[in-house]
Amino acid sequence: MKNTYFTPGPAELYPTLAHHLQTAMDEQIGSISHRSQKFRDIYKHTDEQLRALMNIPASHGIFFTGSASEVWERLLLNCVEHESFHLVNGSFSRKFFDYAQSLHKYAHIQEKPFGEGFDAAEIEVPEYAELVCMTHNETSAGVQMRPVEMHKLKRKYSKKLFCVDMVSSAPHPDLDFGLIDSAFFSVQKAFGMPAGLGVWIANEACLDKAERLRKYDSMTIGAHHNLPTLWKNYQTFETPATPNVLFIYLLGKIAEDLNQIGIDTVRRQTEDKARLLYKFIEGDERYAPFVKEERHRSPTVVVANTKAPAKDVMAKAKEAGLIVGSGYGKQKDSQIRIANFPATSMEQIEGLIRVLKG
Ligand SMILES: *Cc1c(COP(=O)(O)O)cnc(C)c1O
C-alpha cells in the first residue's frame, strides 16, 4: 500500500509530478545544455508560470538556488552591509538569525515564545537595520505572520528592505510585491516536489544594494550565486552555474497546473482543509491546537497537542498508511504536525481525520 505524506517537507508529491517526470525523461531534459535555447525556454516558462501564480511584477527577478536556506545566506551577503533585523518565533526563523551572526552581521532580534506570532503594531525595527527578515510560516510551530501585517510594517519602515521566508507556505500567502523586496521558498513543501531546488525572488532595490556593497573594498557579497551575477544571467534566462534543469522544468509544470486550477481556488481549498483540521482538533478532547491565537494559526502546517504520546498517534496513523509529522525538538512527545499542502485533497484530509478520531 502506498503511504500518504502529511509531513511538512519533504511532503506528499503533487499528483501530476510523476507524469511530468516521465515527460521530462522522454524529452531527455536531464541531458540538455544549460546554454541551449531549450533550457532558456524552460526557465522562461517557469518564470512566467510563477509570476502568474504569485502575482510577481517585472521589478522582481526569479532566480534558482540549491535550497531555501542557501537564500538566507545570499540575502544577508547581498543586502546587508552591517545590520539585519529578525523576527524569531521558532527554529527556522532562528536559523536565519544564526546565519546572520555567522556572517558577522550585527543581527538584531525580536523574539516571541514558541507557538506565538507577530503583528505589525508590536514590532520596533531598529534604526540602522537594513534588512527586515520575516518568516511567513514558522514550520516548527505552525505559526503564520499574516501578509497584511507584513505590508503594514513595510509601509511604516518603507526605506528598509523587507524579505519573507515563505518556504512552507508558497504559493499560499498573497504577498504584495510592490512592498515586499524579496521572498524565497524551496520546492519540497507546498509545491509537492522532491527536495533540491530553492527559488529566490528579489527586486531592483536588492540588486542596487548588492552592487553598492560590491564596490566597497572591505565587503564581500559572495562568489557563488551573488545577486548581480544571477541577475545578469537572468537577462537571457540563464544561470551562472549548471542548475537543476529537471527541477526547474518540473516546477514550471506544477505551477502551470496550479494556474489551471486558479490561485484563488488553490488558496480557498487550502483554507477549507485547514478549517476542517482545526475544527477537528478543537472539538476532540484528545487533541488541541497548539497555536492559541486564531489569526496566527498557519493554514499550511497545523500543529496539534496530543493527549496520548505523540508517537502512538503517529504510529496509529501510519498503520493506515498516513504519515504525519512529529513535533519539533522538545515538542516531539506531545505534538504532531500536519502539512496541509495543495498535493493532498479534501478527501485525504477527511480520511486522516477519520483515522485520528478512530
Ligand atoms: C524547510 C524550511 C526552510 C529550509 O528549507 P531548505 O530547502 O531545507 O533549505 C527554511 N525556512 C522554513 C520556514 C522552512 O520550513
The ligand as a MOL file (V3000), in Angstrom:
LIG
                    3D

  0  0  0     0  0            999 V3000
M  V30 BEGIN CTAB
M  V30 COUNTS 15 15 0 0 0
M  V30 BEGIN ATOM
M  V30 1 C 12.0880 23.8970 5.3110 0
M  V30 2 C 12.2820 25.3240 5.6730 0
M  V30 3 C 13.4760 26.0080 5.3930 0
M  V30 4 C 14.6750 25.3320 4.8090 0
M  V30 5 O 14.4740 24.9210 3.5100 0
M  V30 6 P 15.6290 24.0660 2.7900 0
M  V30 7 O 15.0700 23.7840 1.4610 0
M  V30 8 O 15.8250 22.8490 3.6410 0
M  V30 9 O 16.8450 24.9010 2.7620 0
M  V30 10 C 13.5420 27.3510 5.6840 0
M  V30 11 N 12.5200 28.0080 6.2330 0
M  V30 12 C 11.3500 27.3780 6.5340 0
M  V30 13 C 10.2460 28.1730 7.1390 0
M  V30 14 C 11.2010 26.0280 6.2560 0
M  V30 15 O 10.0440 25.4100 6.5460 0
M  V30 END ATOM
M  V30 BEGIN BOND
M  V30 1 1 1 2
M  V30 2 1 2 3
M  V30 3 2 2 14
M  V30 4 1 3 4
M  V30 5 2 3 10
M  V30 6 1 4 5
M  V30 7 1 5 6
M  V30 8 2 6 7
M  V30 9 1 6 8
M  V30 10 1 6 9
M  V30 11 1 10 11
M  V30 12 2 11 12
M  V30 13 1 12 13
M  V30 14 1 12 14
M  V30 15 1 14 15
M  V30 END BOND
M  V30 END CTAB
M  END
